[in-house]
Amino acid sequence: MQFRELSINPELIRATQAMGFTEMTEIQQKAIPLMLAGHDMIAKAPTGTGKTVAFGIPILNQVDVTRKKPQAVILSPTRELAQQIAADLQDLAQFMDGVRIVCVYGGAGLEKQQKQLKAGCQIVVATPGRLMDHYRHHAIDLSDVETVVLDEADEMLNMGFYKDVRHIIDLMKNRKSLSMFSATISREVLDIGWLYQKNAAEVDVQPMQESMPKIDQYKLLTTGRDKLSDLAQIILSQGYKRVMVFCNTKYNTAMLANQLARLNFNVDCLHGDLSQAERNRIMGRFKAGEIAVLVATDVAARGIDVSDVDAVINYDVPEDNEHYTHRIGRTGRAKREGASYLFYTREEEKRVETLLRLTRNTDDCRSVKFDFNHEKLIVEDKPQGDKFQIRSYF
């Protein structure tokens, strides 16, 4: 089904065309009619399936531009995702005069955001904690909000925002619909559904082979002494132009970025101790191609939408199994192909086996090592018996 077949504001159809969209994704085709009809909804869909457009079009189609009070609130677990949602909504609203979208999140000054809210808007995209801050400071009036969307609901509720989310929903006395978009349906998501939704429609989008990210997964057995050289050799030998490298701690992130800089890599790092302005600047440079290697903690694993990341390298084995899925999901986006590498030591071998099994990636992740004599990577397959068949892959 194509967007032009929808009975919506023609300015929204024009915006989808300007954004290069023609046919709807499965989540869009299923969710948009339900939200246009005002249904509560629980939508389970993999990341990268077009969820923002799925809830953005119904929200914008119902906006009353003559009213300058918030009519829709979209809650996000992270500031990066909140910013991305707001940017996507701005693109959808580019031909709609009078629509104002305000994005509020922690790590930035309250006063500037308060001025934006008090100037009037119809849509607020927010992290739960910062929205509560503005409410306590009387900077936002939620009495006219009719539509509420929880994006990445599982992550948000598992991050400790459960009470804040409930409080926020309770404040919206004129709420008419509540929709939750989530990669998984956790117990907390179900609890919110039972408490606040009425006869919610359920949408379940399974990953389709043709729409699944095309990511070649590799694991590399290394040592603490060799990790840096393995990392450098992979990036150089494969000619990767844009790479994300994940570490578990802020210290490791900053240290590795410094080591790569000394090897003349165009690199920067992203972690929670940086100011929001600095994080925005770094992400802007990475998206613009001014930074080739971005070293990051898991603060960057969600909500960052860069469509042409060539490879993701897990320099540290993720501490949380789900972080592995979130990390490698930064590549292979927008129907592009990508690669991911998981570095581990002998001591971490059992942990890696468990991680891959629980994330259902055991059969997809192949062992790889670097042939320094020929400056190329080789993949070790184990098709039969106990002997490895070694073949050149790249």
RODO-2510 file (C-alpha; in nm, 4 decimals, decimal comma):
residues 394
     n   res          X          Y          Z
     1     m     0,0000     0,0000     0,0000
     2     q     0,1299     0,3453    -0,0881
     3     f     0,1117     0,6582     0,1258
     4     r    -0,0904     0,8427    -0,1391
     5     e    -0,3721     0,5899    -0,0848
     6     l    -0,4220     0,7135     0,2729
     7     s    -0,7044     0,9564     0,3496
     8     i    -0,4807     1,2091     0,5221
     9     n    -0,3693     1,5707     0,4940
    10     p    -0,2235     1,6229     0,1415
    11     e     0,0701     1,8081     0,2983
    12     l     0,1660     1,4813     0,4697
    13     i     0,1514     1,2934     0,1391
    14     r     0,3739     1,5627    -0,0113
    15     a     0,6182     1,5255     0,2804
    16     t     0,6467     1,1477     0,2386
    17     q     0,7264     1,2032    -0,1300
    18     a     0,9904     1,4628    -0,0415
    19     m     1,1414     1,2154     0,2064
    20     g     1,1610     0,9500    -0,0653
    21     f     0,8862     0,7274     0,0758
    22     t     0,6330     0,5620    -0,1535
    23     e     0,5225     0,2240    -0,0194
    24     m     0,4456     0,1792     0,3476
    25     t     0,6292    -0,0702     0,5650
    26     e     0,4285    -0,3407     0,7395
    27     i     0,4145    -0,1541     1,0712
    28     q     0,3004     0,1619     0,8941
    29     q     0,0326    -0,0181     0,6968
    30     k    -0,1032    -0,1842     1,0111
    31     a    -0,0645     0,0939     1,2679
    32     i    -0,1592     0,4129     1,0796
    33     p    -0,5270     0,3210     1,0180
    34     l    -0,5684     0,2096     1,3794
    35     m    -0,4234     0,5324     1,5179
    36     l    -0,6234     0,7439     1,2722
    37     a    -0,9349     0,5744     1,4089
    38     g    -0,8306     0,6599     1,7657
    39     h    -0,7613     0,3057     1,8900
    40     d    -0,5299     0,2238     2,1775
    41     m    -0,2558     0,0005     2,0431
    42     i     0,0354    -0,2223     2,1406
    43     a     0,2709    -0,2642     1,8465
    44     k     0,5587    -0,5085     1,8543
    45     a     0,8010    -0,4419     1,5723
    46     p     1,1751    -0,4770     1,5134
    47     t     1,3924    -0,1680     1,5124
    48     g     1,4360     0,0083     1,1789
    49     t     1,0866    -0,0743     1,0480
    50     g     0,9568     0,2833     1,0273
    51     k     0,7802     0,3191     1,3612
    52     t     0,8244     0,6968     1,3836
    53     v     0,6350     0,7514     1,0599
    54     a     0,3757     0,4968     1,1763
    55     f     0,2751     0,7124     1,4736
    56     g     0,3909     1,0461     1,3310
    57     i     0,1433     1,0598     1,0434
    58     p    -0,1707     0,9990     1,2568
    59     i    -0,0543     1,2501     1,5177
    60     l     0,0207     1,5228     1,2631
    61     n    -0,2984     1,4502     1,0702
    62     q    -0,5054     1,5214     1,3807
    63     v    -0,3183     1,8302     1,5000
    64     d    -0,5187     2,1516     1,5379
    65     v    -0,2716     2,4264     1,4460
    66     t    -0,4973     2,6961     1,5923
    67     r    -0,4363     2,5568     1,9408
    68     k    -0,0919     2,6198     2,0865
    69     k    -0,1178     2,3752     2,3770
    70     p     0,0282     2,0217     2,3581
    71     q    -0,2135     1,7801     2,1949
    72     a     0,0229     1,4835     2,1668
    73     v     0,3099     1,3610     2,3843
    74     i     0,5684     1,1082     2,2660
    75     l     0,7864     0,9577     2,5382
    76     s     1,1302     0,8178     2,4585
    77     p     1,3832     0,6349     2,6805
    78     t     1,6868     0,8374     2,5646
    79     r     1,7615     1,1915     2,4559
    80     e     1,9220     1,0677     2,1341
    81     l     1,6062     0,8841     2,0327
    82     a     1,3909     1,1807     2,1383
    83     q     1,5947     1,4095     1,9147
    84     q     1,5707     1,1664     1,6246
    85     i     1,1918     1,1372     1,6640
    86     a     1,1546     1,5156     1,6748
    87     a     1,3690     1,5541     1,3618
    88     d     1,1619     1,2938     1,1750
    89     l     0,8379     1,4656     1,2789
    90     q     0,9752     1,7996     1,1597
    91     d     1,0415     1,6393     0,8213
    92     l     0,6860     1,5012     0,8084
    93     a     0,5465     1,8446     0,9030
    94     q     0,7654     2,0421     0,6608
    95     f     0,4690     2,1532     0,4479
    96     m     0,2263     2,2082     0,7375
    97     d     0,2189     2,5716     0,8433
    98     g     0,1736     2,6421     1,2116
    99     v     0,2836     2,3032     1,3485
   100     r     0,5298     2,3369     1,6345
   101     i     0,7196     2,0421     1,7805
   102     v     0,9264     2,0804     2,0974
   103     c     1,1791     1,8231     2,2152
   104     v     1,2758     1,8187     2,5847
   105     y     1,5369     1,5942     2,7447
   106     g     1,7866     1,5868     3,0274
   107     g     2,1427     1,7075     2,9949
   108     a     2,0368     2,0407     2,8427
   109     g     1,9368     2,3693     3,0072
   110     l     1,5848     2,3917     3,1476
   111     e     1,5395     2,7608     3,0655
   112     k     1,5729     2,7309     2,6873
   113     q     1,3315     2,4388     2,6802
   114     q     1,0892     2,6261     2,9073
   115     k     1,0863     2,9203     2,6663
   116     q     1,0087     2,6866     2,3771
   117     l     0,7228     2,5255     2,5697
   118     k     0,5769     2,8558     2,6845
   119     a     0,5888     2,9896     2,3288
   120     g     0,3335     2,7221     2,2429
   121     c     0,3405     2,3895     2,0597
   122     q     0,1129     2,1052     1,9567
   123     i     0,3520     1,8110     1,9931
   124     v     0,6024     1,7370     2,2690
   125     v     0,8714     1,4702     2,2360
   126     a     1,0304     1,4024     2,5734
   127     t     1,2228     1,1771     2,8030
   128     p     1,0067     1,0997     3,1099
   129     g     1,2338     1,2567     3,3712
   130     r     1,2722     1,5885     3,1905
   131     l     0,8993     1,6107     3,1152
   132     m     0,8313     1,5725     3,4877
   133     d     1,0870     1,8479     3,5581
   134     h     0,8989     2,0873     3,3297
   135     y     0,5653     1,9903     3,4807
   136     r     0,6923     2,0601     3,8330
   137     h     0,8193     2,3994     3,7150
   138     h     0,4759     2,4744     3,5625
   139     a     0,6303     2,5091     3,2166
   140     i     0,3940     2,2656     3,0461
   141     d     0,0176     2,2182     3,0483
   142     l    -0,0858     1,8600     2,9758
   143     s    -0,4603     1,9145     3,0132
   144     d    -0,5296     1,9176     2,6361
   145     v    -0,3192     1,6132     2,5471
   146     e    -0,5295     1,3561     2,3636
   147     t    -0,2674     1,1231     2,2139
   148     v     0,0161     0,9541     2,4021
   149     v     0,2843     0,7362     2,2415
   150     l     0,5467     0,5358     2,4282
   151     d     0,8314     0,4602     2,1868
   152     e     1,0759     0,1804     2,2735
   153     a     0,8362     0,1123     2,5600
   154     d     1,0199    -0,1974     2,6818
   155     e     1,3501    -0,0144     2,7143
   156     m     1,1933     0,2915     2,8762
   157     l     1,0015     0,0956     3,1394
   158     n     1,2991    -0,1308     3,2118
   159     m     1,5246     0,1710     3,2661
   160     g     1,3413     0,2692     3,5839
   161     f     1,0909     0,5116     3,4308
   162     y     0,7882     0,2999     3,5209
   163     k     0,6636     0,5307     3,7982
   164     d     0,7333     0,8469     3,5979
   165     v     0,5472     0,7089     3,2960
   166     r     0,2475     0,6179     3,5079
   167     h     0,2476     0,9618     3,6710
   168     i     0,2643     1,1340     3,3327
   169     i    -0,0239     0,9290     3,1917
   170     d    -0,2280     1,0017     3,5044
   171     l    -0,1799     1,3757     3,4480
   172     m    -0,3396     1,3623     3,1018
   173     k    -0,7049     1,3716     3,2029
   174     n    -0,8325     1,4232     2,8453
   175     r    -0,6277     1,1431     2,6929
   176     k    -0,8169     0,9596     2,4190
   177     s    -0,5573     0,7119     2,2973
   178     l    -0,2392     0,5463     2,4212
   179     s    -0,0114     0,3586     2,1825
   180     m     0,3007     0,1648     2,2720
   181     f     0,5694     0,0698     2,0218
   182     s     0,8165    -0,1874     2,1445
   183     a     1,0728    -0,4368     2,0173
   184     t     0,9645    -0,6805     2,2905
   185     i     0,6518    -0,7019     2,5048
   186     s     0,7849    -0,7066     2,8599
   187     r     0,5881    -0,7510     3,1816
   188     e     0,6042    -0,3745     3,2408
   189     v     0,4598    -0,3041     2,8957
   190     l     0,1707    -0,5408     2,9669
   191     d     0,1123    -0,3753     3,3048
   192     i     0,0810    -0,0310     3,1448
   193     g    -0,1562    -0,1804     2,8880
   194     w    -0,3785    -0,3347     3,1547
   195     l    -0,3851    -0,0151     3,3575
   196     y    -0,4442     0,2449     3,0886
   197     q    -0,5631     0,0900     2,7624
   198     k    -0,9140    -0,0097     2,6595
   199     n    -0,9583    -0,2923     2,4105
   200     a    -0,6150    -0,2208     2,2673
   201     a    -0,5472    -0,3384     1,9146
   202     e    -0,2403    -0,5594     1,8901
   203     v     0,0042    -0,5316     1,6020
   204     d     0,2861    -0,7814     1,5643
   205     v     0,5388    -0,7353     1,2874
   206     q     0,7796    -1,0244     1,2483
   207     p     1,1214    -0,9665     1,0934
   208     m     1,0949    -1,0576     0,7263
   209     q     1,3964    -1,1961     0,5472
   210     e     1,3874    -0,9243     0,2846
   211     s     1,3546    -0,6447     0,5388
   212     m     1,5906    -0,7811     0,8035
   213     p     1,9220    -0,5990     0,8378
   214     k     2,1889    -0,7587     0,6197
   215     i     2,4662    -0,7954     0,8761
   216     d     2,7546    -1,0376     0,8477
   217     q     2,8516    -1,1274     1,2043
   218     y     3,2014    -1,2316     1,3070
   219     k     3,3742    -1,3146     1,6343
   220     l     3,7462    -1,2712     1,6821
   221     l     3,9501    -1,4439     1,9512
   222     t     4,2153    -1,1996     2,0685
   223     t     4,4188    -1,0918     2,3706
   224     g     4,4375    -0,7700     2,5649
   225     r     4,7718    -0,6979     2,4008
   226     d     4,6472    -0,7599     2,0453
   227     k     4,3036    -0,5977     2,0574
   228     l     4,4139    -0,2548     1,9408
   229     s     4,6134    -0,3875     1,6459
   230     d     4,3295    -0,6250     1,5501
   231     l     4,0880    -0,3333     1,5535
   232     a     4,3138    -0,1133     1,3423
   233     q     4,3849    -0,3907     1,0911
   234     i     4,0173    -0,4714     1,0412
   235     i     3,9265    -0,1088     0,9744
   236     l     4,2191    -0,0525     0,7381
   237     s     4,2113    -0,3835     0,5504
   238     q     3,8378    -0,3648     0,4805
   239     g     3,8471     0,0022     0,3848
   240     y     3,5658     0,0937     0,6229
   241     k     3,4766     0,4640     0,6020
   242     r     3,2334     0,4833     0,8936
   243     v     3,2678     0,2551     1,1966
   244     m     3,1139     0,2425     1,5441
   245     v     3,3250     0,0786     1,8170
   246     f     3,1558    -0,0112     2,1456
   247     c     3,3200    -0,0278     2,4884
   248     n     3,1556    -0,1039     2,8227
   249     t     3,2973     0,1890     3,0243
   250     k     3,3587     0,5595     2,9793
   251     y     3,7240     0,5082     3,0717
   252     n     3,7786     0,2447     2,8011
   253     t     3,5958     0,4601     2,5484
   254     a     3,8147     0,7649     2,6070
   255     m     4,1352     0,5587     2,6275
   256     l     4,0663     0,3712     2,3032
   257     a     3,9778     0,6917     2,1197
   258     n     4,3123     0,8410     2,2290
   259     q     4,4999     0,5291     2,1166
   260     l     4,3333     0,5352     1,7744
   261     a     4,4027     0,9073     1,7391
   262     r     4,7730     0,8369     1,7988
   263     l     4,7509     0,5871     1,5106
   264     n     4,6192     0,8712     1,2912
   265     f     4,2577     0,7551     1,2778
   266     n     3,9931     1,0248     1,2424
   267     v     3,8187     0,9379     1,5683
   268     d     3,6078     1,0755     1,8500
   269     c     3,4226     0,9266     2,1451
   270     l     3,0730     0,9448     2,2871
   271     h     2,9795     0,8705     2,6483
   272     g     2,7558     0,9888     2,9296
   273     d     2,9973     1,2376     3,0872
   274     l     2,9882     1,4664     2,7833
   275     s     2,7509     1,7617     2,7790
   276     q     2,4507     1,7376     2,5511
   277     a     2,5903     2,0125     2,3297
   278     e     2,9159     1,8222     2,2907
   279     r     2,7355     1,4972     2,2157
   280     n     2,5223     1,6697     1,9535
   281     r     2,8340     1,8170     1,7933
   282     i     3,0098     1,4802     1,7782
   283     m     2,7058     1,3017     1,6358
   284     g     2,6607     1,5776     1,3794
   285     r     3,0199     1,5337     1,2643
   286     f     2,9833     1,1549     1,2516
   287     k     2,6661     1,1777     1,0431
   288     a     2,8341     1,4291     0,8126
   289     g     3,1262     1,1916     0,7541
   290     e     3,3784     1,4159     0,9304
   291     i     3,4553     1,1379     1,1828
   292     a     3,5453     0,7926     1,0505
   293     v     3,5504     0,6026     1,3805
   294     l     3,3120     0,6707     1,6675
   295     v     3,3983     0,4971     1,9950
   296     a     3,0972     0,4821     2,2250
   297     t     2,9407     0,3341     2,5330
   298     d     2,5933     0,1832     2,5135
   299     v     2,4436     0,5301     2,5620
   300     a     2,4794     0,5503     2,1817
   301     a     2,3358     0,2058     2,1034
   302     r     1,9761     0,3247     2,0808
   303     g     1,8209     0,6178     1,9062
   304     i     2,1077     0,7010     1,6721
   305     d     1,9984     0,6652     1,3132
   306     v     2,2980     0,6784     1,0799
   307     s     2,2064     0,4827     0,7687
   308     d     2,5525     0,4125     0,6278
   309     v     2,7617     0,2710     0,9128
   310     d     2,9890     0,0158     0,7446
   311     a     3,0697    -0,1891     1,0530
   312     v     3,0127    -0,2197     1,4260
   313     i     3,2938    -0,3559     1,6424
   314     n     3,2280    -0,4840     1,9926
   315     y     3,5669    -0,4030     2,1425
   316     d     3,4337    -0,5186     2,4806
   317     v     3,1927    -0,8113     2,5155
   318     p     2,8554    -0,6537     2,6065
   319     e     2,7599    -0,6915     2,9715
   320     d     2,3909    -0,7152     2,8799
   321     n     2,2797    -0,9635     2,6138
   322     e     2,0317    -0,7186     2,4611
   323     h     2,3097    -0,4634     2,4177
   324     y     2,4656    -0,6910     2,1576
   325     t     2,1520    -0,6744     1,9432
   326     h     2,1216    -0,2995     1,9903
   327     r     2,4873    -0,2421     1,9053
   328     i     2,5008    -0,4431     1,5855
   329     g     2,1709    -0,2875     1,4790
   330     r     2,3595     0,0362     1,4117
   331     t     2,4823    -0,1131     1,0826
   332     g     2,2979    -0,2784     0,7946
   333     r     2,0294    -0,0083     0,7999
   334     a     1,8191     0,1340     0,5167
   335     k     1,8640    -0,1864     0,3095
   336     r     2,2429    -0,1506     0,3171
   337     e     2,4774    -0,4332     0,4054
   338     g     2,6907    -0,4160     0,7173
   339     a     2,9334    -0,6161     0,9288
   340     s     2,9764    -0,6660     1,3005
   341     y     3,2733    -0,7994     1,4959
   342     l     3,2788    -0,9337     1,8505
   343     f     3,6213    -0,9312     2,0198
   344     y     3,6744    -1,1759     2,3054
   345     t     3,9519    -1,3468     2,5009
   346     r     3,9875    -1,7089     2,6109
   347     e     3,8459    -1,6161     2,9509
   348     e     3,5338    -1,4737     2,7826
   349     e     3,4692    -1,7695     2,5525
   350     k     3,1833    -1,9214     2,7559
   351     r     3,0266    -1,5794     2,8052
   352     v     3,0288    -1,5230     2,4275
   353     e     2,8754    -1,8649     2,3616
   354     t     2,5947    -1,7852     2,6063
   355     l     2,5428    -1,4374     2,4617
   356     l     2,5132    -1,5634     2,1042
   357     r     2,2831    -1,8469     2,2076
   358     l     2,0467    -1,6240     2,4053
   359     t     2,0355    -1,3629     2,1277
   360     r     1,9842    -1,6425     1,8695
   361     n     2,2963    -1,5497     1,6763
   362     t     2,4996    -1,8673     1,7274
   363     d     2,4561    -1,9889     1,3687
   364     d     2,5019    -1,6424     1,2180
   365     c     2,8253    -1,5400     1,3912
   366     r     3,1366    -1,6926     1,2343
   367     s     3,4888    -1,7039     1,3688
   368     v     3,7367    -1,4738     1,1971
   369     k     4,1042    -1,3990     1,2363
   370     f     4,3534    -1,1680     1,0692
   371     d     4,6235    -1,3058     0,8417
   372     f     4,9030    -1,0545     0,8967
   373     n     5,1236    -1,2119     0,6293
   374     h     4,8689    -1,1442     0,3569
   375     e     4,6944    -0,8512     0,5313
   376     k     4,3485    -0,9976     0,5007
   377     l     4,0803    -1,1524     0,7142
   378     i     3,9958    -1,5196     0,6912
   379     v     3,6827    -1,6890     0,8173
   380     e     3,6979    -2,0256     0,9887
   381     d     3,4041    -2,2468     0,9018
   382     k     3,3333    -2,5721     1,0772
   383     p     3,0973    -2,7524     0,8386
   384     q     3,1878    -3,1102     0,9340
   385     g     3,3776    -3,2935     1,2047
   386     d     3,6285    -3,1212     1,4273
   387     k     3,8564    -2,9780     1,1602
   388     f     3,8203    -2,6182     1,0547
   389     q     3,8034    -2,5365     0,6885
   390     i     3,9795    -2,2049     0,6396
   391     r     3,8876    -1,9902     0,3444
   392     s     3,9423    -1,6329     0,2357
   393     y     3,6227    -1,4366     0,2809
   394     f     3,6997    -1,0777     0,1850
***
